[in-house]
Amino acid sequence: MADVRYEKTILIPPAGRAEFIVTAPAAGEPGVFYTQAYSTGPTGNADLAGTLANIQVIQNQTKSSPSLAGTMSSTTSSMPKASAPASPEGLKFSDLDNVKVTAQRKLYFSEEFGGTNGPIQFYITVDGQKQKVFEPDEKPVITTKVGAVEDWTIENRALETHAFHMHQIHFKVLEIDGKPVGQPELLDTIPIPYWSGSGPYHSVKLRMDFRDPTIAGTFLFHCHILLHEDLGMMHKILVEP
């Protein structure tokens, strides 16, 4: 996760997570943790602003007794020291800037409309393949091998925002709309804004790391908006040993 300092707003897609540290308001002063309104596009569902939590700091007037303070001091001094961090070679997804990329792929989100009631079919498609709704018994649309490192470009050709989610691994975000990312992050979910109806599609370029032998098998990638994945915006990938 990138070290993003002094941010007041964090965009979190469905299934996304964020860890952050905040300076609490002074004792007796209120604070509010809230979600802002977010436009998901002409055919998307409205995400309205709302309060997630009201924050109030209450000053503790109780003084610690000497015996309790002594116990705390003794306990703290006897705590084990943190072990040294593992070497980069021993970490998952390490050194992704310098590894050989074994494949380049393009995928895209799209929707099919049926009259005036909005989208009726949702697709995520490997470029060059026929777009199709996911079926549980279908064959994987992508096959790769343990040891592969691939760059995937994901486009959003729909009039609403979608959230790309990958099972089993994290990916490194290399580019957004063709521009290199200043602080690349390791994620498993990333939002891709909606297409305006003209001009280029929004896109992300992601580096997929399949080097871990424990991930061999068949798993899923999909949009993590529940309605969209339920209506077919999902497919399988096979990672061979």
C-alpha positions, 0 to 999 in steps of 0.5 A: 500500500502506498504511503499517501500522507495528508490526504483528506479523501480516499476513494475506496471501491467495493471490496477495497480496503484502506488503513489510515491514521488521523489526528483526533479532534480536541476533547469536546470538539466533534468530528465527522467521518463521512462518505461523499457523493460519487458519480458512477455515470449516466447508467450507474446507481447514485452513491449519495453522501452520508455520515459513517461515524460521529467522532467525539474524544472524551478526556480521561480524568482518571490518574493511574495509580503507582502500582499500575504504572509500575506494572505497565512499565514492567510489562512494556520492558519485557515485550519482545523486540520486533524481528527484522523484516524479511529480505525482498527476495522472500516477499510475495510480489517483490521486485516487480519493476525489474522482472521480465514481463511474459505477456501483455493482455487487454480486457474491457468492461462493456454493457448491452442495453435493452430499451429504456430500462438500462443495461441488461447484460454486463460483460468483461471481455478479453480483447479479441474474444467474443463477449459473453456472460459468465457461466459457472461451467465455462472454460477459463478465458485466460490460461497462464503458468506459475512463474508468469508476470503479465501486464494487463490493460483494463478499459471501461467502455461502459457508461458507468464506473466498474471495479476490477477485482482479481482473486488469489493475487495482488497486482501492481498499478503501473498506469492510469489512463496511460500515465505512469503512477507516481506511487505504485500500489499493490491492490486486488481491486481498482475502480475504472471511471465510466466512459463519457460517450466520446473520446478515449476510454478510461483505463488502468495498466496492471502488473499481474504476478503469478510467480507464487506456486501456491496459486496454481489452479482456476480462479476468478476476476470480475467487477466487484459491484454485486449486481454486475458480477451476478449478471455476468461480468466475471470470468475464470483464469487458469494458472497451470503449475 
